[in-house]
Amino acid sequence: MMEKNTLRQKMKETLHRISKPLYEHYSYQIAQTLYDDPLWKSSQTIGITISNPPEVDTYQIIRKAWDEGKTVVIPKCLPKEKQMNFRILERFNQLESVYFSLLEPIEASTTRVDPEEIDLLIVPGLAFTMEGYRLGVGGGYYDRFLQNYHGKTVSLAFREQMVNQLPKEPHDIPVEKIITYEGNEMNP
């Protein structure tokens, strides 16, 4: 099996080959499938990242959540502790670029929420297996957060991100569901 960093590099190259029109089309289809999912419909507070292409576009999902009166919370990384917490996002101008051009909530204009308040966590990743295991970007923030998170989890992925196997470690926690532009890839 390939080493994680090699896998990450290969997946990034694969994702960068998706054309802009297909990226938009697939992101839209994935979002529509998510809105029809019972996990989305039954959730009031949604934890989600601010996407960076070539990740599935989350801006439209955040807007939809706001339109439906849901609370949107996004992660704030705490590099010294290698932890993250989630803060309420009410407007895109509450974001700032921190590092690697990642957008995070501005602490002074956002409120922190307890993990127990997050009904549905949309977990990012570069590659996924049908069993719900994921390969993240390498910081381990979500792996650590998921250890003590007890709400529902879903990941959004392009079909190209689905792989047969990934290196697994004892602390890896699979997500409950993966949604691609072809629908739900797995169910609990």
C-alpha positions, 0 to 999 in steps of 0.5 A: 500500500502507498505511503500517506504522503505519496497518496496525498500528492497523487490525489491532489494531482487527480483532483486538479485535473477536474475541469472547472465546469465539471468541478462546479457541476459535481459540487452542485450535485453533491450539495443537492444530494446532501440537502435531501439526506435525513442527516442534513434535514434533522440537523440544526447546527452544521460543522463545515470547513471553508473549502479550497478548490479542488475540495468540494465547494462548501460556500453554496452549502453554507448559504443553503444552511443559512437560508434554512435557518441552520447554525453554521460552525466552522473550525478554528485551528489551534496549532500550538495545542494541535486542536481545533474548536468550532465557531459560529459563522453568520457572514463570510466577512467573519473570515480571515486567511490564516496559513496555507490560504485557509480561511478561519473564523475571526475570533473577535467576531465569532462565538465558540460552540461546544462539540455537543451542540454540533448535530452534523459534522461535514468531515473533509478529506483527500481520499475515502474508502467505502467503509468511511475511512479517510485520508486527511491533509495531514494535520490530524486535527479532525482525527483528534476532534473526532475522538470526543465527538458524538454527533453525526458525520458525513464527508463530501467527495468527488467519485475520483476521491473514492479508493479501495484502501487507505493506510489505517491507524488504530485512532482512525474513526470512519465517517458514517456516510460519504456523499458523491455526485453519484449519491450516497456511497455508503450507509451505516 
